[in-house]
């Protein structure tokens, strides 16, 4: 099953100013996550399996998202780039 990625408002704002290499790495990671959303760690402390976090861009980026199984969507709500 393939999920559709959606960027929430805060994540869209965070996309502004990302270097091209970071943006490309983010796109590559999201392309994998739409097929395997479970390929990311569950976010503590609640440990709700719908909320996940993963790295991208050789570990310089952090991507947080929520999996909506019913709608087959991954809702990206936070992007952090430290590179």
ABEGO torsion letter per residue (X at the ends): XBBBBBBBAAAAAAABGBBAAAAAAAAAAAAAAAABAAABBBBOAAGBAABBBBBBGGGABBBBBBBBAAAGBBBBABBBBAX
